[in-house]
Amino acid sequence: SFIYDLSEAVKAYGAPSSVIVTGEEDFLRKDNNELGEMLSLQGIEVKFYDAASSGERHMYHVYPISCPTWPEGKHVIKLISDNANGK
């Protein structure tokens, strides 16, 4: 059988601790917020980061990848690294 709703998969199988990253101008911002809430409600540890745009730094969908030297990009990379290392 198939699971078409991620929340059903999480209920059935759980999920590891997660990092969810979004930004003020991310076209998936609403979806990321909902995913973070769903995982939290299921008891999954979630580190959530929603960066605000500032001046010339626009927080689009892939800002940590396209701009890893920005303070926000550095913060995201550290969040992901820490999570991967169990911190």
PDB file of N, CA, C and O in Angstrom, chain B, residues numbered from 101:
ATOM      1  N   SER B 101       0.837  -1.187   0.000  1.00  0.00           N
ATOM      2  CA  SER B 101       0.000   0.000   0.000  1.00  0.00           C
ATOM      3  C   SER B 101       0.882   1.251   0.000  1.00  0.00           C
ATOM      4  O   SER B 101       2.084   1.190   0.258  1.00  0.00           O
ATOM      5  N   PHE B 102       0.260   2.356  -0.290  1.00  0.00           N
ATOM      6  CA  PHE B 102       0.977   3.612  -0.378  1.00  0.00           C
ATOM      7  C   PHE B 102       0.494   4.564   0.698  1.00  0.00           C
ATOM      8  O   PHE B 102      -0.658   4.503   1.126  1.00  0.00           O
ATOM      9  N   ILE B 103       1.379   5.440   1.127  1.00  0.00           N
ATOM     10  CA  ILE B 103       1.023   6.520   2.041  1.00  0.00           C
ATOM     11  C   ILE B 103       1.161   7.813   1.258  1.00  0.00           C
ATOM     12  O   ILE B 103       2.240   8.138   0.762  1.00  0.00           O
ATOM     13  N   TYR B 104       0.074   8.541   1.150  1.00  0.00           N
ATOM     14  CA  TYR B 104       0.071   9.771   0.372  1.00  0.00           C
ATOM     15  C   TYR B 104       0.167  11.018   1.256  1.00  0.00           C
ATOM     16  O   TYR B 104       0.282  12.135   0.751  1.00  0.00           O
ATOM     17  N   ASP B 105       0.121  10.828   2.541  1.00  0.00           N
ATOM     18  CA  ASP B 105       0.152  11.938   3.488  1.00  0.00           C
ATOM     19  C   ASP B 105       1.348  11.713   4.404  1.00  0.00           C
ATOM     20  O   ASP B 105       1.396  10.725   5.136  1.00  0.00           O
ATOM     21  N   LEU B 106       2.309  12.627   4.363  1.00  0.00           N
ATOM     22  CA  LEU B 106       3.522  12.469   5.159  1.00  0.00           C
ATOM     23  C   LEU B 106       3.220  12.294   6.639  1.00  0.00           C
ATOM     24  O   LEU B 106       3.929  11.559   7.326  1.00  0.00           O
ATOM     25  N   SER B 107       2.189  12.951   7.142  1.00  0.00           N
ATOM     26  CA  SER B 107       1.871  12.812   8.566  1.00  0.00           C
ATOM     27  C   SER B 107       1.496  11.373   8.911  1.00  0.00           C
ATOM     28  O   SER B 107       1.759  10.914  10.023  1.00  0.00           O
ATOM     29  N   GLU B 108       0.890  10.665   7.976  1.00  0.00           N
ATOM     30  CA  GLU B 108       0.554   9.257   8.221  1.00  0.00           C
ATOM     31  C   GLU B 108       1.824   8.403   8.310  1.00  0.00           C
ATOM     32  O   GLU B 108       1.903   7.491   9.132  1.00  0.00           O
ATOM     33  N   ALA B 109       2.801   8.695   7.477  1.00  0.00           N
ATOM     34  CA  ALA B 109       4.074   7.976   7.526  1.00  0.00           C
ATOM     35  C   ALA B 109       4.785   8.253   8.843  1.00  0.00           C
ATOM     36  O   ALA B 109       5.354   7.340   9.441  1.00  0.00           O
ATOM     37  N   VAL B 110       4.760   9.492   9.298  1.00  0.00           N
ATOM     38  CA  VAL B 110       5.401   9.843  10.564  1.00  0.00           C
ATOM     39  C   VAL B 110       4.696   9.149  11.720  1.00  0.00           C
ATOM     40  O   VAL B 110       5.348   8.644  12.634  1.00  0.00           O
ATOM     41  N   LYS B 111       3.371   9.123  11.686  1.00  0.00           N
ATOM     42  CA  LYS B 111       2.620   8.424  12.738  1.00  0.00           C
ATOM     43  C   LYS B 111       2.978   6.941  12.765  1.00  0.00           C
ATOM     44  O   LYS B 111       3.137   6.357  13.837  1.00  0.00           O
ATOM     45  N   ALA B 112       3.102   6.342  11.604  1.00  0.00           N
ATOM     46  CA  ALA B 112       3.353   4.900  11.521  1.00  0.00           C
ATOM     47  C   ALA B 112       4.808   4.531  11.813  1.00  0.00           C
ATOM     48  O   ALA B 112       5.070   3.510  12.448  1.00  0.00           O
ATOM     49  N   TYR B 113       5.751   5.352  11.355  1.00  0.00           N
ATOM     50  CA  TYR B 113       7.161   4.959  11.406  1.00  0.00           C
ATOM     51  C   TYR B 113       8.067   5.895  12.178  1.00  0.00           C
ATOM     52  O   TYR B 113       9.233   5.576  12.411  1.00  0.00           O
ATOM     53  N   GLY B 114       7.543   7.061  12.585  1.00  0.00           N
ATOM     54  CA  GLY B 114       8.384   8.033  13.260  1.00  0.00           C
ATOM     55  C   GLY B 114       9.251   8.790  12.278  1.00  0.00           C
ATOM     56  O   GLY B 114       9.083   8.664  11.065  1.00  0.00           O
ATOM     57  N   ALA B 115      10.175   9.573  12.798  1.00  0.00           N
ATOM     58  CA  ALA B 115      11.093  10.355  11.972  1.00  0.00           C
ATOM     59  C   ALA B 115      12.257  10.787  12.854  1.00  0.00           C
ATOM     60  O   ALA B 115      12.098  10.923  14.067  1.00  0.00           O
ATOM     61  N   PRO B 116      13.413  11.001  12.263  1.00  0.00           N
ATOM     62  CA  PRO B 116      14.546  11.491  13.053  1.00  0.00           C
ATOM     63  C   PRO B 116      14.367  12.968  13.379  1.00  0.00           C
ATOM     64  O   PRO B 116      13.497  13.632  12.816  1.00  0.00           O
ATOM     65  N   SER B 117      15.187  13.477  14.285  1.00  0.00           N
ATOM     66  CA  SER B 117      15.159  14.914  14.542  1.00  0.00           C
ATOM     67  C   SER B 117      15.415  15.625  13.220  1.00  0.00           C
ATOM     68  O   SER B 117      16.149  15.126  12.367  1.00  0.00           O
ATOM     69  N   SER B 118      14.818  16.769  13.060  1.00  0.00           N
ATOM     70  CA  SER B 118      14.832  17.431  11.755  1.00  0.00           C
ATOM     71  C   SER B 118      15.188  18.900  11.872  1.00  0.00           C
ATOM     72  O   SER B 118      14.950  19.534  12.900  1.00  0.00           O
ATOM     73  N   VAL B 119      15.758  19.425  10.812  1.00  0.00           N
ATOM     74  CA  VAL B 119      15.994  20.861  10.669  1.00  0.00           C
ATOM     75  C   VAL B 119      15.139  21.325   9.504  1.00  0.00           C
ATOM     76  O   VAL B 119      15.231  20.783   8.402  1.00  0.00           O
ATOM     77  N   ILE B 120      14.324  22.310   9.745  1.00  0.00           N
ATOM     78  CA  ILE B 120      13.494  22.884   8.685  1.00  0.00           C
ATOM     79  C   ILE B 120      13.900  24.347   8.538  1.00  0.00           C
ATOM     80  O   ILE B 120      13.902  25.113   9.502  1.00  0.00           O
ATOM     81  N   VAL B 121      14.239  24.706   7.316  1.00  0.00           N
ATOM     82  CA  VAL B 121      14.739  26.044   7.014  1.00  0.00           C
ATOM     83  C   VAL B 121      13.821  26.687   5.991  1.00  0.00           C
ATOM     84  O   VAL B 121      13.441  26.069   4.997  1.00  0.00           O
ATOM     85  N   THR B 122      13.479  27.920   6.249  1.00  0.00           N
ATOM     86  CA  THR B 122      12.683  28.681   5.294  1.00  0.00           C
ATOM     87  C   THR B 122      13.114  30.136   5.386  1.00  0.00           C
ATOM     88  O   THR B 122      13.989  30.488   6.177  1.00  0.00           O
ATOM     89  N   GLY B 123      12.509  30.952   4.597  1.00  0.00           N
ATOM     90  CA  GLY B 123      12.840  32.368   4.609  1.00  0.00           C
ATOM     91  C   GLY B 123      11.641  33.200   4.229  1.00  0.00           C
ATOM     92  O   GLY B 123      10.646  32.703   3.701  1.00  0.00           O
ATOM     93  N   GLU B 124      11.762  34.458   4.506  1.00  0.00           N
ATOM     94  CA  GLU B 124      10.661  35.393   4.298  1.00  0.00           C
ATOM     95  C   GLU B 124      10.104  35.357   2.878  1.00  0.00           C
ATOM     96  O   GLU B 124       8.906  35.560   2.680  1.00  0.00           O
ATOM     97  N   GLU B 125      10.961  35.100   1.888  1.00  0.00           N
ATOM     98  CA  GLU B 125      10.517  35.110   0.496  1.00  0.00           C
ATOM     99  C   GLU B 125      10.528  33.715  -0.135  1.00  0.00           C
ATOM    100  O   GLU B 125      10.534  33.588  -1.360  1.00  0.00           O
ATOM    101  N   ASP B 126      10.531  32.691   0.684  1.00  0.00           N
ATOM    102  CA  ASP B 126      10.532  31.296   0.216  1.00  0.00           C
ATOM    103  C   ASP B 126       9.134  30.923  -0.258  1.00  0.00           C
ATOM    104  O   ASP B 126       8.162  31.070   0.483  1.00  0.00           O
ATOM    105  N   PHE B 127       9.033  30.442  -1.492  1.00  0.00           N
ATOM    106  CA  PHE B 127       7.714  30.066  -2.017  1.00  0.00           C
ATOM    107  C   PHE B 127       7.130  28.863  -1.285  1.00  0.00           C
ATOM    108  O   PHE B 127       5.936  28.593  -1.416  1.00  0.00           O
ATOM    109  N   LEU B 128       7.934  28.138  -0.521  1.00  0.00           N
ATOM    110  CA  LEU B 128       7.436  27.001   0.267  1.00  0.00           C
ATOM    111  C   LEU B 128       7.325  27.332   1.758  1.00  0.00           C
ATOM    112  O   LEU B 128       7.209  26.427   2.584  1.00  0.00           O
ATOM    113  N   ARG B 129       7.357  28.596   2.099  1.00  0.00           N
ATOM    114  CA  ARG B 129       7.347  29.002   3.509  1.00  0.00           C
ATOM    115  C   ARG B 129       6.144  28.432   4.273  1.00  0.00           C
ATOM    116  O   ARG B 129       6.305  27.881   5.362  1.00  0.00           O
ATOM    117  N   LYS B 130       4.962  28.562   3.711  1.00  0.00           N
ATOM    118  CA  LYS B 130       3.761  28.052   4.378  1.00  0.00           C
ATOM    119  C   LYS B 130       3.862  26.537   4.571  1.00  0.00           C
ATOM    120  O   LYS B 130       3.532  26.023   5.639  1.00  0.00           O
ATOM    121  N   ASP B 131       4.314  25.829   3.545  1.00  0.00           N
ATOM    122  CA  ASP B 131       4.470  24.375   3.647  1.00  0.00           C
ATOM    123  C   ASP B 131       5.506  24.000   4.703  1.00  0.00           C
ATOM    124  O   ASP B 131       5.306  23.055   5.466  1.00  0.00           O
ATOM    125  N   ASN B 132       6.613  24.744   4.746  1.00  0.00           N
ATOM    126  CA  ASN B 132       7.642  24.470   5.745  1.00  0.00           C
ATOM    127  C   ASN B 132       7.119  24.690   7.158  1.00  0.00           C
ATOM    128  O   ASN B 132       7.402  23.898   8.058  1.00  0.00           O
ATOM    129  N   ASN B 133       6.364  25.752   7.353  1.00  0.00           N
ATOM    130  CA  ASN B 133       5.753  26.008   8.667  1.00  0.00           C
ATOM    131  C   ASN B 133       4.830  24.860   9.060  1.00  0.00           C
ATOM    132  O   ASN B 133       4.873  24.385  10.195  1.00  0.00           O
ATOM    133  N   GLU B 134       4.002  24.419   8.130  1.00  0.00           N
ATOM    134  CA  GLU B 134       3.072  23.320   8.415  1.00  0.00           C
ATOM    135  C   GLU B 134       3.810  22.019   8.704  1.00  0.00           C
ATOM    136  O   GLU B 134       3.402  21.261   9.585  1.00  0.00           O
ATOM    137  N   LEU B 135       4.893  21.749   7.972  1.00  0.00           N
ATOM    138  CA  LEU B 135       5.680  20.550   8.221  1.00  0.00           C
ATOM    139  C   LEU B 135       6.296  20.592   9.613  1.00  0.00           C
ATOM    140  O   LEU B 135       6.268  19.596  10.337  1.00  0.00           O
ATOM    141  N   GLY B 136       6.842  21.722   9.985  1.00  0.00           N
ATOM    142  CA  GLY B 136       7.415  21.858  11.322  1.00  0.00           C
ATOM    143  C   GLY B 136       6.392  21.634  12.417  1.00  0.00           C
ATOM    144  O   GLY B 136       6.672  20.960  13.409  1.00  0.00           O
ATOM    145  N   GLU B 137       5.212  22.192  12.242  1.00  0.00           N
ATOM    146  CA  GLU B 137       4.139  22.002  13.219  1.00  0.00           C
ATOM    147  C   GLU B 137       3.709  20.545  13.297  1.00  0.00           C
ATOM    148  O   GLU B 137       3.511  20.014  14.390  1.00  0.00           O
ATOM    149  N   MET B 138       3.565  19.895  12.149  1.00  0.00           N
ATOM    150  CA  MET B 138       3.136  18.501  12.117  1.00  0.00           C
ATOM    151  C   MET B 138       4.156  17.608  12.817  1.00  0.00           C
ATOM    152  O   MET B 138       3.788  16.754  13.623  1.00  0.00           O
ATOM    153  N   LEU B 139       5.428  17.804  12.511  1.00  0.00           N
ATOM    154  CA  LEU B 139       6.457  16.983  13.150  1.00  0.00           C
ATOM    155  C   LEU B 139       6.486  17.215  14.654  1.00  0.00           C
ATOM    156  O   LEU B 139       6.598  16.264  15.428  1.00  0.00           O
ATOM    157  N   SER B 140       6.385  18.460  15.069  1.00  0.00           N
ATOM    158  CA  SER B 140       6.372  18.775  16.498  1.00  0.00           C
ATOM    159  C   SER B 140       5.189  18.121  17.206  1.00  0.00           C
ATOM    160  O   SER B 140       5.330  17.583  18.304  1.00  0.00           O
ATOM    161  N   LEU B 141       4.021  18.172  16.566  1.00  0.00           N
ATOM    162  CA  LEU B 141       2.835  17.541  17.160  1.00  0.00           C
ATOM    163  C   LEU B 141       2.996  16.028  17.298  1.00  0.00           C
ATOM    164  O   LEU B 141       2.370  15.411  18.159  1.00  0.00           O
ATOM    165  N   GLN B 142       3.828  15.436  16.455  1.00  0.00           N
ATOM    166  CA  GLN B 142       4.086  13.992  16.521  1.00  0.00           C
ATOM    167  C   GLN B 142       5.230  13.667  17.475  1.00  0.00           C
ATOM    168  O   GLN B 142       5.633  12.510  17.588  1.00  0.00           O
ATOM    169  N   GLY B 143       5.753  14.679  18.159  1.00  0.00           N
ATOM    170  CA  GLY B 143       6.817  14.462  19.128  1.00  0.00           C
ATOM    171  C   GLY B 143       8.212  14.382  18.532  1.00  0.00           C
ATOM    172  O   GLY B 143       9.147  13.933  19.195  1.00  0.00           O
ATOM    173  N   ILE B 144       8.359  14.810  17.292  1.00  0.00           N
ATOM    174  CA  ILE B 144       9.660  14.800  16.638  1.00  0.00           C
ATOM    175  C   ILE B 144      10.387  16.101  16.988  1.00  0.00           C
ATOM    176  O   ILE B 144       9.805  17.183  16.913  1.00  0.00           O
ATOM    177  N   GLU B 145      11.658  15.989  17.368  1.00  0.00           N
ATOM    178  CA  GLU B 145      12.453  17.178  17.652  1.00  0.00           C
ATOM    179  C   GLU B 145      12.679  17.939  16.355  1.00  0.00           C
ATOM    180  O   GLU B 145      13.164  17.374  15.375  1.00  0.00           O
ATOM    181  N   VAL B 146      12.327  19.219  16.349  1.00  0.00           N
ATOM    182  CA  VAL B 146      12.461  20.049  15.156  1.00  0.00           C
ATOM    183  C   VAL B 146      13.225  21.316  15.510  1.00  0.00           C
ATOM    184  O   VAL B 146      12.874  22.033  16.447  1.00  0.00           O
ATOM    185  N   LYS B 147      14.267  21.573  14.749  1.00  0.00           N
ATOM    186  CA  LYS B 147      14.956  22.856  14.817  1.00  0.00           C
ATOM    187  C   LYS B 147      14.453  23.631  13.609  1.00  0.00           C
ATOM    188  O   LYS B 147      14.693  23.238  12.467  1.00  0.00           O
ATOM    189  N   PHE B 148      13.764  24.720  13.860  1.00  0.00           N
ATOM    190  CA  PHE B 148      13.106  25.484  12.793  1.00  0.00           C
ATOM    191  C   PHE B 148      13.753  26.849  12.683  1.00  0.00           C
ATOM    192  O   PHE B 148      13.959  27.528  13.690  1.00  0.00           O
ATOM    193  N   TYR B 149      14.074  27.253  11.467  1.00  0.00           N
ATOM    194  CA  TYR B 149      14.678  28.566  11.247  1.00  0.00           C
ATOM    195  C   TYR B 149      13.973  29.254  10.089  1.00  0.00           C
ATOM    196  O   TYR B 149      13.906  28.721   8.981  1.00  0.00           O
ATOM    197  N   ASP B 150      13.449  30.443  10.358  1.00  0.00           N
ATOM    198  CA  ASP B 150      12.736  31.244   9.370  1.00  0.00           C
ATOM    199  C   ASP B 150      13.450  32.589   9.292  1.00  0.00           C
ATOM    200  O   ASP B 150      13.255  33.449  10.151  1.00  0.00           O
ATOM    201  N   ALA B 151      14.272  32.771   8.267  1.00  0.00           N
ATOM    202  CA  ALA B 151      15.097  33.971   8.154  1.00  0.00           C
ATOM    203  C   ALA B 151      14.334  35.120   7.519  1.00  0.00           C
ATOM    204  O   ALA B 151      13.578  34.939   6.565  1.00  0.00           O
ATOM    205  N   ALA B 152      14.550  36.302   8.070  1.00  0.00           N
ATOM    206  CA  ALA B 152      13.956  37.510   7.520  1.00  0.00           C
ATOM    207  C   ALA B 152      14.906  38.113   6.491  1.00  0.00           C
ATOM    208  O   ALA B 152      16.123  38.093   6.674  1.00  0.00           O
ATOM    209  N   SER B 153      14.356  38.636   5.434  1.00  0.00           N
ATOM    210  CA  SER B 153      15.157  39.354   4.445  1.00  0.00           C
ATOM    211  C   SER B 153      15.679  40.630   5.089  1.00  0.00           C
ATOM    212  O   SER B 153      15.036  41.219   5.958  1.00  0.00           O
ATOM    213  N   SER B 154      16.865  41.044   4.639  1.00  0.00           N
ATOM    214  CA  SER B 154      17.472  42.241   5.218  1.00  0.00           C
ATOM    215  C   SER B 154      18.303  42.943   4.150  1.00  0.00           C
ATOM    216  O   SER B 154      19.287  42.390   3.659  1.00  0.00           O
ATOM    217  N   GLY B 155      17.910  44.142   3.798  1.00  0.00           N
ATOM    218  CA  GLY B 155      18.653  44.901   2.795  1.00  0.00           C
ATOM    219  C   GLY B 155      18.744  44.150   1.482  1.00  0.00           C
ATOM    220  O   GLY B 155      17.727  43.821   0.871  1.00  0.00           O
ATOM    221  N   GLU B 156      19.976  43.879   1.047  1.00  0.00           N
ATOM    222  CA  GLU B 156      20.215  43.165  -0.210  1.00  0.00           C
ATOM    223  C   GLU B 156      20.096  41.653  -0.061  1.00  0.00           C
ATOM    224  O   GLU B 156      20.145  40.930  -1.056  1.00  0.00           O
ATOM    225  N   ARG B 157      19.940  41.168   1.164  1.00  0.00           N
ATOM    226  CA  ARG B 157      19.877  39.721   1.400  1.00  0.00           C
ATOM    227  C   ARG B 157      18.409  39.284   1.401  1.00  0.00           C
ATOM    228  O   ARG B 157      17.684  39.503   2.372  1.00  0.00           O
ATOM    229  N   HIS B 158      17.992  38.674   0.312  1.00  0.00           N
ATOM    230  CA  HIS B 158      16.625  38.201   0.161  1.00  0.00           C
ATOM    231  C   HIS B 158      16.588  36.713   0.482  1.00  0.00           C
ATOM    232  O   HIS B 158      17.342  35.929  -0.095  1.00  0.00           O
ATOM    233  N   MET B 159      15.718  36.328   1.396  1.00  0.00           N
ATOM    234  CA  MET B 159      15.639  34.945   1.849  1.00  0.00           C
ATOM    235  C   MET B 159      14.660  34.153   0.984  1.00  0.00           C
ATOM    236  O   MET B 159      13.521  33.882   1.367  1.00  0.00           O
ATOM    237  N   TYR B 160      15.157  33.796  -0.199  1.00  0.00           N
ATOM    238  CA  TYR B 160      14.406  32.965  -1.124  1.00  0.00           C
ATOM    239  C   TYR B 160      14.562  31.500  -0.728  1.00  0.00           C
ATOM    240  O   TYR B 160      15.158  31.186   0.303  1.00  0.00           O
ATOM    241  N   HIS B 161      14.029  30.621  -1.542  1.00  0.00           N
ATOM    242  CA  HIS B 161      13.974  29.193  -1.235  1.00  0.00           C
ATOM    243  C   HIS B 161      15.338  28.565  -0.925  1.00  0.00           C
ATOM    244  O   HIS B 161      15.435  27.786   0.023  1.00  0.00           O
ATOM    245  N   VAL B 162      16.363  28.864  -1.667  1.00  0.00           N
ATOM    246  CA  VAL B 162      17.643  28.165  -1.488  1.00  0.00           C
ATOM    247  C   VAL B 162      18.763  29.089  -1.002  1.00  0.00           C
ATOM    248  O   VAL B 162      19.929  28.865  -1.326  1.00  0.00           O
ATOM    249  N   TYR B 163      18.425  30.111  -0.237  1.00  0.00           N
ATOM    250  CA  TYR B 163      19.447  31.073   0.182  1.00  0.00           C
ATOM    251  C   TYR B 163      20.636  30.442   0.903  1.00  0.00           C
ATOM    252  O   TYR B 163      21.751  30.926   0.708  1.00  0.00           O
ATOM    253  N   PRO B 164      20.486  29.402   1.719  1.00  0.00           N
ATOM    254  CA  PRO B 164      21.679  28.855   2.391  1.00  0.00           C
ATOM    255  C   PRO B 164      22.649  28.184   1.414  1.00  0.00           C
ATOM    256  O   PRO B 164      23.851  28.106   1.670  1.00  0.00           O
ATOM    257  N   ILE B 165      22.110  27.704   0.299  1.00  0.00           N
ATOM    258  CA  ILE B 165      22.956  27.050  -0.703  1.00  0.00           C
ATOM    259  C   ILE B 165      23.567  28.091  -1.637  1.00  0.00           C
ATOM    260  O   ILE B 165      24.756  28.030  -1.950  1.00  0.00           O
ATOM    261  N   SER B 166      22.761  29.031  -2.072  1.00  0.00           N
ATOM    262  CA  SER B 166      23.258  30.026  -3.023  1.00  0.00           C
ATOM    263  C   SER B 166      24.109  31.098  -2.352  1.00  0.00           C
ATOM    264  O   SER B 166      24.932  31.736  -3.009  1.00  0.00           O
ATOM    265  N   CYS B 167      23.919  31.298  -1.064  1.00  0.00           N
ATOM    266  CA  CYS B 167      24.656  32.349  -0.336  1.00  0.00           C
ATOM    267  C   CYS B 167      25.144  31.824   1.017  1.00  0.00           C
ATOM    268  O   CYS B 167      24.721  32.326   2.058  1.00  0.00           O
ATOM    269  N   PRO B 168      26.022  30.826   1.015  1.00  0.00           N
ATOM    270  CA  PRO B 168      26.461  30.228   2.283  1.00  0.00           C
ATOM    271  C   PRO B 168      27.327  31.143   3.141  1.00  0.00           C
ATOM    272  O   PRO B 168      27.564  30.846   4.312  1.00  0.00           O
ATOM    273  N   THR B 169      27.801  32.250   2.576  1.00  0.00           N
ATOM    274  CA  THR B 169      28.626  33.167   3.367  1.00  0.00           C
ATOM    275  C   THR B 169      27.802  34.222   4.102  1.00  0.00           C
ATOM    276  O   THR B 169      28.325  34.917   4.974  1.00  0.00           O
ATOM    277  N   TRP B 170      26.533  34.347   3.762  1.00  0.00           N
ATOM    278  CA  TRP B 170      25.666  35.266   4.503  1.00  0.00           C
ATOM    279  C   TRP B 170      25.542  34.767   5.945  1.00  0.00           C
ATOM    280  O   TRP B 170      25.661  33.566   6.186  1.00  0.00           O
ATOM    281  N   PRO B 171      25.308  35.655   6.897  1.00  0.00           N
ATOM    282  CA  PRO B 171      25.119  35.201   8.284  1.00  0.00           C
ATOM    283  C   PRO B 171      23.998  34.160   8.407  1.00  0.00           C
ATOM    284  O   PRO B 171      24.116  33.203   9.172  1.00  0.00           O
ATOM    285  N   GLU B 172      22.925  34.352   7.658  1.00  0.00           N
ATOM    286  CA  GLU B 172      21.804  33.409   7.708  1.00  0.00           C
ATOM    287  C   GLU B 172      22.210  32.049   7.132  1.00  0.00           C
ATOM    288  O   GLU B 172      21.830  31.006   7.663  1.00  0.00           O
ATOM    289  N   GLY B 173      22.979  32.070   6.050  1.00  0.00           N
ATOM    290  CA  GLY B 173      23.466  30.832   5.450  1.00  0.00           C
ATOM    291  C   GLY B 173      24.390  30.083   6.398  1.00  0.00           C
ATOM    292  O   GLY B 173      24.293  28.863   6.529  1.00  0.00           O
ATOM    293  N   LYS B 174      25.286  30.810   7.058  1.00  0.00           N
ATOM    294  CA  LYS B 174      26.191  30.196   8.037  1.00  0.00           C
ATOM    295  C   LYS B 174      25.401  29.570   9.187  1.00  0.00           C
ATOM    296  O   LYS B 174      25.719  28.477   9.654  1.00  0.00           O
ATOM    297  N   HIS B 175      24.369  30.284   9.631  1.00  0.00           N
ATOM    298  CA  HIS B 175      23.539  29.763  10.725  1.00  0.00           C
ATOM    299  C   HIS B 175      22.859  28.450  10.318  1.00  0.00           C
ATOM    300  O   HIS B 175      22.825  27.495  11.094  1.00  0.00           O
ATOM    301  N   VAL B 176      22.326  28.413   9.112  1.00  0.00           N
ATOM    302  CA  VAL B 176      21.651  27.202   8.615  1.00  0.00           C
ATOM    303  C   VAL B 176      22.639  26.044   8.521  1.00  0.00           C
ATOM    304  O   VAL B 176      22.330  24.931   8.946  1.00  0.00           O
ATOM    305  N   ILE B 177      23.807  26.293   7.978  1.00  0.00           N
ATOM    306  CA  ILE B 177      24.805  25.229   7.853  1.00  0.00           C
ATOM    307  C   ILE B 177      25.170  24.681   9.228  1.00  0.00           C
ATOM    308  O   ILE B 177      25.322  23.470   9.390  1.00  0.00           O
ATOM    309  N   LYS B 178      25.314  25.562  10.221  1.00  0.00           N
ATOM    310  CA  LYS B 178      25.616  25.101  11.586  1.00  0.00           C
ATOM    311  C   LYS B 178      24.460  24.309  12.158  1.00  0.00           C
ATOM    312  O   LYS B 178      24.684  23.279  12.793  1.00  0.00           O
ATOM    313  N   LEU B 179      23.226  24.757  11.954  1.00  0.00           N
ATOM    314  CA  LEU B 179      22.060  24.004  12.436  1.00  0.00           C
ATOM    315  C   LEU B 179      22.049  22.588  11.879  1.00  0.00           C
ATOM    316  O   LEU B 179      21.849  21.621  12.613  1.00  0.00           O
ATOM    317  N   ILE B 180      22.266  22.479  10.574  1.00  0.00           N
ATOM    318  CA  ILE B 180      22.241  21.170   9.922  1.00  0.00           C
ATOM    319  C   ILE B 180      23.388  20.308  10.411  1.00  0.00           C
ATOM    320  O   ILE B 180      23.204  19.124  10.693  1.00  0.00           O
ATOM    321  N   SER B 181      24.575  20.899  10.512  1.00  0.00           N
ATOM    322  CA  SER B 181      25.744  20.152  10.994  1.00  0.00           C
ATOM    323  C   SER B 181      25.537  19.668  12.424  1.00  0.00           C
ATOM    324  O   SER B 181      25.793  18.504  12.735  1.00  0.00           O
ATOM    325  N   ASP B 182      25.077  20.556  13.286  1.00  0.00           N
ATOM    326  CA  ASP B 182      24.822  20.175  14.680  1.00  0.00           C
ATOM    327  C   ASP B 182      23.790  19.059  14.775  1.00  0.00           C
ATOM    328  O   ASP B 182      23.959  18.114  15.545  1.00  0.00           O
ATOM    329  N   ASN B 183      22.730  19.169  13.999  1.00  0.00           N
ATOM    330  CA  ASN B 183      21.692  18.145  14.020  1.00  0.00           C
ATOM    331  C   ASN B 183      22.247  16.790  13.558  1.00  0.00           C
ATOM    332  O   ASN B 183      21.949  15.754  14.152  1.00  0.00           O
ATOM    333  N   ALA B 184      23.047  16.813  12.503  1.00  0.00           N
ATOM    334  CA  ALA B 184      23.636  15.586  11.979  1.00  0.00           C
ATOM    335  C   ALA B 184      24.598  14.940  12.981  1.00  0.00           C
ATOM    336  O   ALA B 184      24.796  13.725  12.980  1.00  0.00           O
ATOM    337  N   ASN B 185      25.192  15.784  13.838  1.00  0.00           N
ATOM    338  CA  ASN B 185      26.132  15.290  14.845  1.00  0.00           C
ATOM    339  C   ASN B 185      25.488  15.093  16.220  1.00  0.00           C
ATOM    340  O   ASN B 185      26.184  14.949  17.225  1.00  0.00           O
ATOM    341  N   GLY B 186      24.165  15.089  16.250  1.00  0.00           N
ATOM    342  CA  GLY B 186      23.445  14.801  17.489  1.00  0.00           C
ATOM    343  C   GLY B 186      23.469  15.898  18.527  1.00  0.00           C
ATOM    344  O   GLY B 186      23.262  15.631  19.710  1.00  0.00           O
ATOM    345  N   LYS B 187      23.716  17.126  18.111  1.00  0.00           N
ATOM    346  CA  LYS B 187      23.746  18.255  19.061  1.00  0.00           C
ATOM    347  C   LYS B 187      22.426  18.978  19.064  1.00  0.00           C
ATOM    348  O   LYS B 187      22.258  19.953  19.796  1.00  0.00           O
TER     349      LYS B 187
END
